């Protein structure tokens, strides 16, 4: 059921080291041996079966301890963990709403596939030893508890076994892993790699298919890119927490399909609008008629016609269809989250975790070891470890203040990067070298990206480590609350890091610039102005880079890095064997699994997708193609992650979960931010409202619109430079704001208010009309409670 691994250095090799280093190593090894012996003795006293194997490598000896739990131990801990076991079989039901819709329409469902050995569904209830005969399969002790349930029981024992002093919190295998007493602790995969390499699992030799091989052929295979995921098989093999991640990822990819279709249609409509756009034609045909003021002190005057291509590219994203698509995506996000909530409820009941976090989840082993007192639980009536709520709130508040300071540091760093870009552009533009002047903006962007990447990686490492320390210090009772607290802290940092620069482009760059002769400065440096094509096209370019370039790099990393690391592990283990207790030690499954990468959790997987969801919704007004690129990426992401879990990672301990946790709350916040952000983006960054204003007030054909948006340089500036030029603003010849500016400002604020209220009202109506839990699930829950009450009744008639 479980494998413990530790490594030792042979005596002949330790003698070759210096006396001082050898003494330190022997002292550390003696402490580790004492802890390990005490830990293993207590595991033996707990009734676990043990079997030891060793493998000699070139510079170390690897020890493998195989652990198994007998029936009596399984029953004891199954009742303590309240593991759910079957009462009555359920008829198989399709959980794919799209399949039912296609069937009603009479359309063949090409996404369906027949997967061997489908797991059966059951009505279940918590296990009770004295009610054993009432459970299905109780006469087959070897298969009564599933493989993942056995792993959960073994991990419970390992995580709560004490190896030292309880006051020092010397409890559990996780602490021993941190102290390097053990090198690894993991459950075995059910099929091994051929020749011990991190490749596809070997094909089953017998008639009964191996679960891992089924998953590889019907889930991780690239040929199944257009098929439903076998989520019941994933849940049976990896547990509910991993299954919920892939269920949400598949649901998200499916919902991106209509968004991608509408976004692509809006983009194509933009192509036709560009071809007939009057302002674009005026700019391209202006030639030397419109000379623009310099963008910096040492920059030259430039012609507006030079921005012909950039302006036309911006019009692909900035038109009336963008407003419609922003409303569509805002409502799409509301519907997506609402229907995921319903799907989550159906899966939670189907996977026996509908009330897991509220009733069934047990306290964390680390919390049990460190809790200063115990109280009687008001829910279960049993005595449980307790940490005062007031003390926890004080710790959370203190940690939150520290987090705010670190977030402020990140914001200051982002501001310094913006100042750095401005300084570099000024220095390169005034250098006198033609090629430096021509590529000043590009060089500044590249160098600032490299500098920010370097420092943000360092800050990210510091912040994540601090988030772990603070979350442990806050003493959260259950694993779900612990993970939610850590995710919240870590996501705030990532949100500020990833979204700060697009926010700057959308709302701040080019806003507080001033006018020729009276430019505004920050710390003595002139505020950065939008490029010749405007800030909207810069934001669209930034999003395209993120949605295409960054996602491609991430996918290459997800393929290359795990395979390279597995290859390196294989190289290190190539010389193993020869002196082990087995003749074929190198082919043993525990040796092959030890060569795989340790599973680090789902945080990085969720983070990548939630950040993508943010870019897809918050800034969708600037890039209608974002849902399309997200959809293409997620089709690849599902298979990449599936192959990683099956072929590159050690098998994770199956964890129960009631859903995707706090990630759902984060998605809801992002959906609300998307409505507000898109409203302001259309109102203040896009040209949509100025064009509408010009159509109704001046000319419906938009002739003269370009001249309408340009102001003449103030008289003082013209007298100093003896040159007349234009710049983008609504100002008079004295540099004062005109009445048109104030009219537009009122229209923009009114648009924001109307946009937000309309979208939020429709979203609220949808939320009221569609219940969170499907009626069929509520009926099943009531039926299950009735069966459990009947089966566990003390007196039988």
N, C-alpha and C positions, 0 to 999 in steps of 0.2 A: 504493500500500500504506500510506503514512503521510503525515501533513501536519505541517509545522512552521510556526508562526505567530509573527511578532513585529510590534511596532508602533513607529513613529517619529513624531516631531513635525516638521511642516514648518518650514522655516527662517523663513518669514514670520511664523509664530506664535511661534517661539522668540525673535524679536527684540523682541516686545512685553513680554517679561518683564524684571525688573530685572537689572542687570548681574551681581550676586552670584549670584542663582539661576540665571541663564543660564550662568555659568561653571561652577557645580557640575554642572548638567545636561549641559553639553557634555563635561566631564571624565568623567562616568559613562557617557555615550553612547559616547565614544571607547573606553573599556575594553570595553564591551559589543560594539562593532563588531569590535574586535580578537579577542575571544574567539569571536564568531560566525563571523568569517572563517576563523579557524584551524580551528574545528569543521567548518564546511562544506567546507573544502578537504580535510580528512581523510576526510569522507564521500565526496567525489568520488574521492579516491585509492583508497578501498575498493571502488569500482566501482558505486556507486549512481547510478541515473538521476535527474535533477533537472529540475523544471519550475517556473518562478516566475510568480506572478501578484500583482498589487497592487490594492487598492481604496482610494480616497480617501474619507475621512470628513470630518466638519465640522472636527474639531480634531486629526486624526491620519491617518496612512497605515498601512494594515494590509497586511503582506506575507505571502503564502502560498507555501510551498515544498513542492511535491508530490514525494515520494520513491518510487522503485520499485527493486526488486532484479532484476538479470538472472539467467538460469538458472545461470551458473557460481557466482555469489555465493550463491544459494539452496542449491546442492548443498554448497558448502564449509561453510556455517554449519549446515545441517541435520545433517551428520555430526558437527560439534562439539557441537551441542545434543542429539544422540541422538534426534532426532525419529523417531517411529514411523510407518512407511509400510506399506501393505497388501501381504500375501503371497497371501492366499486369501480369497475371499468366504465369508461365513457366511450360513446361512439365517436369515431374519427370525424373531425370537422375541418373544413378548409378555413384558414385564417386570412386568406388573401381577398380583400374586398374587390380588387381589380378583376380577379378571376370570376367572382360572382357576377360582376357587372357585364363582363364579356360574354358569360354564359347566357344571361338574360337577353343580350342583344344578338345572340346566335353567331358570334365571331369566335373563330378558333383561338385558343389561348396558347400562344407560342412561348410564353414565359413559364408554363407549368412543366414539371419534370417528375418522373417517378423515381424516388430514392429508395434503395433497399432498406429493409429492417426499420420501418418507421416506428419511433417510440410511441407506446400506447398512452392514452390519456386516462386519468383516474380522478375520482373523488377521493380526497385524502383528509387526514387529520393527524395531529401530533401523536407520536409513538408513546404507548404505554406498555410496559412489560407484562402487567397482569391482564391485559386485554389482547395478548398476542394472537390467540386463535381467531379473532375477529378480523384480522388484516389479511388481505390477499397475498398468497405466496409465502405465508409464515412457515409452511412445512419445508421450504427450500432455503436453508440457512445460508448457503453460499451465495445466493443471488437475491436474498430478501432486501438487503441494503445495496443501493446502487454504488458504483465505483466512486462517484463524486461524494456521496455521503460518507463512505469509508475514509476518503481523503480528509473531509471536514472533521471527522472524529479524531483521526491521527494528529491533525494539526492542532486541534483543541488540546490534546494531551501534551504535545510538544510545547505549545505556547504557554501552558500554565505550570509546567514542571519547574521546580526551583532547583538551582544549582549552587547557590551561595546564600548570602544573608538577605532576608526579605527587606530589611531596612535600606539596603543599598540597591534594591530593585533588581537583584540578580536572579531573574526569573525569565524563563522562556527561551526558545531556540532563536528568536529574532535577535535578542541581546547577545547570544553566543555567536551569531553570524557577524554582528557588528564588531565583536571583540576578536574575530578571526579564529575562534576556537573551532568552529566548523567552517568549511569552505563553501558548502551548499547544503540545502535541504529542499527536496522536491518530490512530488509524486511522479511515478513513471508514466511515460506515454504507453499506449496500448499496442503500438506497432513500432518497430524500430527501423532506422534508416538502413538501406542496403550498404553493406561494407562499412558501416559506422559513419557515413558521410552525411552532411546536412542536405540531403536531397529528398526526393519524393519517398514516402513510406513504401515499404515492400508490399507487393500484391499478396493477398491472402492465399495460403496454400490449400485450405480446406473449403468446404461448401459454405461455412458461416463467414460472412464478410466481417472484417475488422473495422470498428467504428472510425478509426483514424484514416483508414484507406477510403472508406465511404466519403468522408469529408473532403479528402484530397481530390477525389474523382468528381464529386458532384457539387463542390463548394469552392475550392481553391483553384480549380482548373480554369484557364483562360477561355476555354471553349464554352463555359457556362456563364459568360458575361451577361447574357440576356435572360437568365433563368432566375426563378425565385431561390432565395437562400434556404437551405434545410435547417431552419432555426431550431426545431425540436432536437435535431441531431447535435447542433452546436451546444444547446443548453445541456443535453445529456452528457456531453464530453467535457465541456469547459465550465459549466455552471451558469447560474442565472446572470451574474454581473457581466460576463463577457457576452452572453447571448443578447442581453438588452442593448449593449453597444452596437452589435451588428444589426439588430432589429431596427434601432433608431437610424443607423447609417443607411440601410436599405430603404426605409420609409422616407428619409430625407431625399435620397436620390430619386425615388419615384415621384415625389412632389415637385422636384426641380424640373421634371419634364415639361409640364404645361408652362411653367415660368420661362424656361428656355425657349419654347416655341413662340410665346408672346414677345419676349425680348428680342429674338431674332427678327420677328416681323416688324417691330418698331425700328430696329436698326436698318432694315431694308427700306422701310418707308423714309428714313432719314436720307438714304442715298438719292431717292427720287426728289426729295425736297431740296437737296443741295443743288441739283442740276437746274432747278428753276428758282433759286433764291436770289431775289433782287439785291439785298445788301452785299452778298458775296460777289455778285457781278460788278457792283459799284467799286468794291475794294480792288478787285483784280484789274479793272479798267481805269483805275485812278492814275496809274503811272506816276508822274512827278507832280501831280496836283496837290497831294496831301503829304506835307513834310511833318514828321512827328518829332516832338522834343526828345532830347537824349534821356536814356534810362538811368544814367549815372553822370557824375561830374565830368569824367574823362571820356564818356561814350559819345559817338558821333550822332548827328541827326540821321534819321532813317525815313524811308518811304513806306507808307501804309500798304502799298501794293506788294511789298516784299512778304507780307503775311498772308498772301492769297491762299497758298496751300494749307497753312496752319488753320486759317479761319474756316475754310471749307471742311477740313477734317473735324473741327469743333462742331460744325453744324450737323455732322452725322449723329452727334449725341445730344445736341441742344436744340430741341424743337418741340412743337405742341404734343407730339406723341410721348415725349418724356414725362409730361405731367400725367397723362393717362397711365403710363407704365408705373409711375411712382405710387399712384393710388392702388393700382392692381397689386403691386408687390406688398404694399402695406396690408391689404386685406388678405393676400396670400399667406403672409406670415401669421396673421391671426388664425386663419383656417388651419394652416399646417400645425400649429401648436395645439389647437383645439382637438383636431382629429388624432394627433399623436397621443394626447391625453386619453382618448377613448381606446386607442390601440394598446397603450401601456396598461390600462386597466384589464383589457381582455387577456393580454399576455401574462400579467401578474397573476390572474386567477388560473389560467391554464398551466402556469409553471409553479403553482403552490406557494406564492409569496405575496398574496393580495394584502395581508395584514402583517407582513413580516416586521417592518420597522416599528409599528405601533405596539405589537403584542409579543411576537416571537423572538425578536433580536435580543441576544444575550449581551452582557457587558463585555467590553474588550478585556483580554487577559492582562494587558499592561495597566488598564484602569483598576482591575481587581487587585493587582500587586501593589499599586501606589495609593489607593484610596485610604484616607485616614480614619474612616468610621463606617459603620453599617447602619441601615434602617430597614424597616419593614416596607416592602413595595406596596403601594396602594392598588396596583393592578393585579399582581400575582399573589400577594399576601406572604411572599417568602422574604427571608432576610437577604439583603443585597448590599454590596459595597456602595458607599455614598460619598460624594464630595459636595460641600455646601454651594448652593447656587449663587449666593452673594459673592463668595470668594472667586468663583469662576467668572462672574460678570466683571469683577475688578481686574482680573487678569486679562480678559478679552479687551476691556477698555484700554489698559496699559499697552497691550500689543497693538491695538488699533492706532494709538497715537504714534507708536514707532513706525508703523506702516505708512501713516500719512507723511512722516518726515522723509521716508525713503521715496515715496511717490513724488514728493516735492523735489527731491534730488533728481529724479528722472526728468521732471518737467524742466528744471533748470538746465539739465544737460541737453535736452531737445532745443531749448532756446539758444544755448551756446553753439549748438551745431548750425542753427539758422544764421546766427551772427558770423560764424566761421565761413559759411557759404558766401555771405555778402562781402566779407573782407577779401576772400580769395578772388571773387569776381572783379572787385575793384582793383586789386593788385595786378591781376593778369591783364585786365583791360587797359591799364595805364603802363604796361611794360614796353610797349612800342613794337613788339614782335607780332607780325601779322597773324601767324598761326596760333599764337597764344590768345590774341584778342578774339579770333574767330571761334575758338573752342573754350573760352573762359567759363561759360555756364556749364558745359559738359564736364570739364575737369573739376570744377567745384562740386558738382553733384556726385561724381565718382569718388573723389577723395573724402567728402563728407560722409558718404555711405560706408566707406571702409572704416573711418574713424568711429562712426556710430556703432557699426557692427562689433568692433573690437571691445568698446567700452560697455555696450549693452550685454554682450555675452558675459563679461565679468560681473556686471551688476545683477544679471539674471541668476548666476550661480550663487552669489551672496544672498540674494533675496529669497530664493527657493530654500536654501539651507536655513535661513532665519525663519521662514514660514513654517518649516517642519519643527523647529525648536519651540516656537511660540504655540503651535497647535498642541504639541505634547504637554507644554506647561499649562495650557488651559484645562486639561483633565476632562476631556469629553468622554461620556459614559460608553457609547456604542461606536462601532466602527463606522457606521453611516454618518453619525454626527462629526466624528473625527475627520473623515474624508471631506465632508461638506465644508467644514471650517478651513481646511487646508486649501481646497480648490478655490474658495472665495478669495483668500489672501493671494494665492498665486495668480488668479485670473485678473485681479485688479492691476497688478504689475504688467502683465502681458497686454491687457487692454490699453493702458496708457502708452506702452511702448509701441504697439503696432498701429494705433489709430491716431496718435498725436500729429504725425506729419500730414496724413490726408486731411485731418481737421484744419491744420494750419493752411494748407492749400485751398481748402473749400471756403474758409470764412475770414482768415486773417491776412494772408498774403495779398498785398495790393490794396488793402482797405484803408489803412492809416498812412497814406503816402504824402498827402499834401498836394501842392501844385508847383510848377516851375517858379523858382525864385523864393519859395517858402516851403521847402521839403521838410517833413517831420523826421526826427532821428530818435534812435534808442541807444543809450550809452555812447552817444557821439557818432553813431553810424547811421546813415540814411536807411530808412525802412525799405525792405525788399519790395520791388514792384513786380507785378505780373509780367510775363513775357509778352512779346508782340501779339501772340494769338489769344491772350487772355488766360485767366486762371482756370476756367472750366476745362479747357483742353489739357492743361497740365494735370488736373485731377484725373481726367479720363486716362491719360498716359500712365499715371502712377498706378491706377487700379488695374489697367491691362498688364503692367509689369508684375503686379502682385498676383493677379488671378492666373496669369499664364507662366511667367518666368519663375516666380517663387514656387508655385505648385509643381512645376516640372522638376525643379531642383530638389524639392522635398521628396518627390516620388523616386528620383534617381538615388537619393540618399537612402530611402527605405529599402531599395533593392540592393544597392551596393554595400552599404555599411554592415548590415547583418550577415550577408554572405561572406564579406571579407573577414569579419570577426570570427565567423564559424570556420572559415578556412584556416585562420591563424590558430584557433583552438585545435583543429585537426593536426596541424603541423606540430604543435606542442605535445600532442598525445600519440604521435606516430611511433615513438620509441617505447610505448608502454607495453606491459606484458612480460612474459619470460619467467618471472619469479613470483607470480601470483598463485593463488590457491586453485585456480581453474586453468585447464589447458587452453581454453579459448577465451581467456579473460578479456582480450581486446574486442571480442564480438559481443560481450555481455551487454544487455540493454541499458543497465545502469551506467556503464562506462560511456556508451554512445550518447545517452541523455546528458551526462555531465559535461560533454563537449559542447553542448548547445549553450545559448545565451540565457542568462537569468531573466525572468520576467519582471519588469519594472512597474507594472500597473498600466492603467488605461488613461492616465492624465494627459500624456502627450497626444494620444490618439483623439481624445475628445477635444482638446485645446485646438488642434489643427482644424477640425471641422467646425467648431463654434466660431472661431475667428473668421473662417470662410463664410459662415452664415452671416456674420456681421458685415463683411465687405459686400456680400450679395444683397443685403437689405438696406443698410445704412446709407451707402453711397450709390444705390442703383440708379438714381437720377442722372448720374454722370457716366454710367456705363451699362446700357441695356444688355450687353453681351455677357455680363458677369454670371447670370444663372446658367448660360450655356457652358461656359468654361468650368463652372463648379460642377455641373452634371457630368461632363467628360472626365474630370478629375475623380469624382466619386465612384464612377464605374470602375476605374482603375484601382482606386483606394480599397474597395471591398475585397478584390482578389489579392492585392498586395498584402493587406493585413491578414487575410485568411492564410496565405502561404507562410507569413512570418510566424503566426501562432502555431501552425502545424509542423513546420520544418526547421525554423530557426530558433525558437524559444523552447526552454524547458516547460513542461506542462505546469500551468499555474494551479495553485490550490483553488478548488471550486468555491466561490463565494456566492452567497445568496444576496439578492437585492430586490427591491420593490419597483425599481425603475432606473432612470438615469441620474437620479439624485438631484443635487443642486444645479446641475447643468440645465435642467428644465427652467428653473427660476431665472437663470442667467439668460436663457434664450427669450424668455418673456420680457426681460428688461431691454434686451437688444431690439426686440420687435417694437416696443414703445419708443425707444430712441430713434429707430428707423423712421417712424412717422414724423417725429419732430425734426430730425435732421433733413429729411427730404423736403419738408415744407420750407425750411430756411434755405436749402440749397437751390430750390427752384426760384424762391423769392429774391435772394440776394446775390447768388453767384451766376445763375443762368440769365440769358438775355430774353427769356420768354415774356416776362411782364413788361419790360421797356418796349418790346415789339408790339404787344397788345395795346399798350397805352398810345403808341405812335399811330397804330392803325385807326383807332377810334378818334383821336384828337386831330391828327394831321393828314395822313394819306393812307388809305386802305391798301394801296399797292406797295407800300414801304419804300417808295422812291424818296431819296433824300434821308433815309434813316441813318446812314453812316455819318453824314454831316451833323445830324441831330445829336448823336452820342459824343461828338468831339467838341472840346472847348478850345478857344484861342489862348495862347500863352498870355499872361498878364502884361500890362504895359511896362511895368518896371523891368521885367525879365527881357522884354523885347528891346528896351533902351540899353540894357547892359550888354546884350549879345548882338544887337543890331540884326536880329533874325527873327522872323515870325514862324511859329510852329504851332502844332496842334497836340492835344493830349486827351485821353479818355476821361471825361468828367462832365458834370452839369454845373458849370461855373461861368460867371461873366468875365469881362475883360479886366476886372479888378481882383479876380480870384475868389469872389464871394459865391456861395451856393445860390443857385437860381430857384425860382418857385417850382420849376419842373422837378428838381431833386426832391423837394418836400412832398409834392404830389405823389411821386413814385414811392417815396418812403411810406406814406400812408397806405398806398395800394399794396405794397409788399407786406406790411404788418397785417392788413386786413386779410390778405391771401393766406398767411400763416395761420391765423385764427380760424378761418373757414375750413381750410384743408384739414387741420388737426381735429376740429370738432366733427366734421363729416366722417372722417375715417374712424375716429374713436367711437362715434355713435353707431356706425354700422358694425364695428367689431363687437360692441356691447350687445347689440341685438342678436348677432350670431351666437355669442356666448350664452345668452338666455334661451335661445331656441334649441341649441344642441347640448344635451346633457353630457357631463364628464364621463359617466359610466354607462355603457349600453344596457338597455333593459334586460337583454338576454344574460348578461354577466350577473346582474343583480339577482335574477332567478337562480342561476347556478350557485351563487354564494349562499343563498337561503337553503337550497337543497343540500349543499355540502354540510352546512351547520346542523341541519336536521339529522343527516346520516351520522355525523360525528357524535351528536348527542345520544342517538340510539345505540351506537356501537360501544360507547364508553360509559353507558349507564351502569350503576352499581348493581341494580336488581333487574333481572330478566324475567319476564312472564313466560 
